């Protein structure tokens, strides 16, 4: 069976699961000549790769450094300087040091203390939405996590549209929007503007510390934990970006799944306690993270294939989540699914810090949505997905109620 290497083909963007199911069946560690990478699709191989220390999370240096000596240096340098300090792109010990400074702000206890303020924000956004119809993404799924993570940093709410805009532009390079020709120039402007904005906020916190995440990072620096200014800028930008981008897509994809499976939606209405396992099924069935990159530090064998040193490896979470060797009826949307060891938040040392926050936002959002809208329906027939390698994200989601 022949399988196309075009990951951005319209059919594949619309339904990556059918494509990756075929690939997993015929060539589970497939060398894709179009993107020059090995695509890993079996659950066991993906999970093993996440914890394999021979595979590096640093996919920034190999990509940018060869290009920084060329004519595009000035365009690429701001992105490289910022992204190269994101902890998600670092290996130990640098990753461990940065993570240890941030993890205390994302413990379950700290996140649980945000419950009431997040609930208030959920209700406020739904109050402001249209009376009978809305674009769920624009009206709710995007502003909710932007507000939550901005509040954690102590950022003014009136700045959320700027933060979202910069994040969208940065996403073009972080998430692999291969069809956007000017993505590097747009990302350059976003990095420059976002860092300038953050420098202003940092200066304010140095003068007047507050009880927020930005002040916590600055206090860590002052204790001698050797956080450079670039590390502070990069960590703030990474958390503001990651803290809302994936949650927006989680909320939208989850609602779409419920609307496309009315029996499961009614189950959730009848039995609200199903919401806890339902959130895990949202993450598995059509989660926001489609894939993650790794780079081989040395020659290694993976899934029966030899990966050369420097080889790029795409770990396809979306394919792992539909592996029949790991999940019963993997193409079935089952909110009561009991065995659900999904990889929606990654696995191993780079497991997502924001997992407790994303789960809480999703819980409170759907508790309120189900209570408010007893007759919610999908109000558009032709869904459009952003053509990116790494994320599963809708452009709009119009609903009626």
C-alpha positions, 0 to 999 in steps of 0.5 A: 500500500502506498502512503503519501508523504504530504502531511498537509494534504487537505484530506490528511489535515481534515482527518489525520487519523485515517492517514496515520492508521494506514501508515501505522499498519504498513510502515510504523516508523516511516521515513517521510522524504518530504519533511526529512523525518522518521514518523513514529505511529505505534503507541509503544514506540512513541511512549518509548521514544519520549523516555529515550535519553538518546532522543533530544528535545532540542530541535531548535539548535539543529534547525536554526544554527546552520541558517544563522550564518546565512542572509536570513540571520537577522530575521531568524535570530530573535526566534532562535534566541528566545526558543533556544531557552524554552524548557520544552526544547531543553534536555537535562540538566538545563531542563531540570533547573528551569522546570524546578523553578516553575513547577511550584506554580502548577501543583494541584493545590495551587491550581485548585485555589484558582477554581473560583476565579476560573469559574467566574471567568467561564460564566462572564464569557458565556454571559457575553456570548451571543444569545442564540449562536456564537463562534465558540473558539472566538467567544470562549475557547480562546479568551478563557485560557488567555485570561487565566494564564495572564492572571497567573502572570499578573498581566492586565486583561486588556492586553489579552488580544495582544498576547493572543496575536503574538502567540498566533504568530509564534505558533507559525514556526513552533507548530509547523505551519508549512503552508505560510510562506512568510511565517519566519518574518511574522514570527520575528516581529512577534518575538521582538514585540512580545519580548519588549512587552515582557521587559516592561512588565519585568521592570514593574515587578522588580520595582514592586513584586506581587503574588504572581508567577512573574514575581516568582521567577524574578525571586528565583533569580535573586536567590542565585538560581542563575536565571539570565534575563533571556531565560526569564523572557523565554520562560515567561513567553513559553508559559504564556504561549503554551498556557493557552494555545493547547487549552483553546484547542482542547476545549474546541475539539472536545465540544466538537466531539460531543456535538458529533456524538449526541449519545455521548453528550446526553450521557454526560448530561445524565451523569455529570460524574462521567466528566472526569474520565470524559476529559481524558477521552477528549485528550485521547480521541481528538486532542490538541497535540498531534505530534512532537519532535525529537532529534537523535543524539546518536545512531539508534534503533526504533521500531525496527528502523535505524535512526542516524545521529541527527535524524529528525523524529516525529512522535505522532501522538494522534496515531498512538491514541488510535493504536488498537494494540493499546486501546480497545475500539480506538476509533470510538469516542467513549466517555466511560473509557476505563483504560486510557493511558493517553499521551496528550500531555506528553510523557516522561521528563517533559510531561506538561506542567500545565496538565492540572490547569488544563483539566480544571479549565475543561471541567469548569467550562463543560460543567457550565456549558452543559448546565446553560445550553440544553439544546446545543447544536453544531451550526456549521457543516464545513469544518476548517482545520489549521494546516499544521504538523504538530497541532489539531486546531479548528479555525472556527466552531459555530454553535447554536443553542 
